[in-house]
Amino acid sequence: MSEFKDMVSADLDIFVNGDEFAEDHDLNGTLCKAVVDTMDSQENFYTGQTYEPYGGISGRLIKVYVKASDLPEIPAEGMVFRVDDEPLIVNKASEEMGMVVILLHGSEG
């Protein structure tokens, strides 16, 4: 492995570490360390100049960061993916340099 890849791998171990940023989570039936970033969302529409709220549509956006080696597979767009037993829909999932980032959405809890 190159020196750069070794450094990135070491950084992953720090980022996805229970003593630093990550916590134990159940990701679609797999228990592992992950960073789960939760935010409320509201759908917006583009007016041609700015994004304005689109009334009546809201929910939760969740971004999950997990080591690729800790998941059996990268989820596909549109599939149901459970985070700590909460069913969510995958907007996007990508893997880069050993880290999987999953963007999900669900209804307000």
C-alpha positions in Angstrom: 0.0 0.0 0.0 1.2 3.5 -0.7 2.1 5.9 2.1 -0.9 8.0 1.3 -3.3 5.0 1.4 -1.7 4.0 4.7 -2.4 7.4 6.2 -6.0 7.4 4.9 -6.6 3.9 6.4 -5.2 5.1 9.8 -7.5 8.2 9.6 -10.5 5.9 9.1 -9.6 4.0 12.2 -9.6 7.3 14.1 -12.9 8.6 12.6 -14.8 5.4 13.0 -13.6 4.8 16.5 -15.9 4.6 19.6 -13.5 6.7 21.6 -13.5 9.5 19.0 -16.5 10.1 16.8 -18.3 6.8 16.1 -20.9 4.9 18.1 -22.3 1.4 17.9 -25.2 1.2 15.4 -27.3 -1.5 13.8 -27.0 -0.9 10.1 -29.4 -3.1 8.3 -28.8 -5.9 10.7 -25.0 -5.5 11.0 -23.7 -4.2 14.3 -20.7 -1.9 13.7 -19.1 1.4 14.6 -20.5 4.3 12.5 -21.0 8.0 12.6 -24.7 8.9 12.1 -25.5 12.5 11.3 -29.2 13.3 11.6 -30.8 16.5 10.4 -34.4 17.7 9.8 -35.2 18.5 6.2 -37.8 20.3 4.3 -38.3 19.9 0.6 -37.5 23.0 -1.4 -38.1 24.0 -4.9 -36.1 26.2 -7.2 -37.8 29.5 -8.1 -35.2 30.4 -10.7 -33.2 32.6 -8.2 -33.5 30.9 -4.8 -34.7 27.8 -3.1 -38.0 28.3 -1.4 -39.8 25.9 1.1 -42.3 23.6 -0.5 -45.2 23.5 2.0 -46.3 20.2 3.6 -43.3 18.0 2.7 -40.8 17.5 5.4 -38.8 14.6 6.9 -35.5 13.5 8.2 -32.2 13.3 6.3 -29.6 11.0 7.8 -26.0 10.6 6.6 -24.1 7.5 7.7 -20.3 7.1 7.6 -19.0 3.6 8.0 -15.9 1.6 7.1 -16.6 -0.4 3.9 -15.1 -3.5 5.5 -17.8 -3.3 8.2 -20.7 -3.6 5.8 -21.5 -6.8 3.8 -22.6 -4.7 0.9 -23.1 -1.1 -0.2 -26.9 -0.3 -0.3 -28.6 0.5 -3.6 -30.4 3.7 -4.3 -34.1 3.4 -3.4 -33.8 0.4 -1.1 -35.1 0.3 2.5 -32.1 0.4 4.9 -32.6 0.2 8.6 -30.5 2.4 11.0 -31.0 1.3 14.6 -34.3 -0.4 13.6 -35.7 2.7 11.8 -36.6 2.0 8.2 -35.2 4.7 5.8 -34.9 5.0 2.1 -31.4 5.2 0.5 -31.0 8.4 -1.6 -27.3 7.7 -2.4 -24.5 5.5 -1.3 -20.9 5.7 -2.3 -17.6 4.2 -1.3 -14.3 6.0 -1.5 -11.0 5.0 0.0 -12.5 2.5 2.4 -15.3 4.8 3.7 -19.0 4.3 2.8 -21.2 7.3 2.9 -25.0 6.6 2.9 -27.5 9.4 2.5 -31.0 8.4 3.6 -34.4 9.9 4.2 -37.4 9.1 6.3 -40.5 10.6 7.7 -40.5 12.8 10.8 -40.2 10.6 13.9 
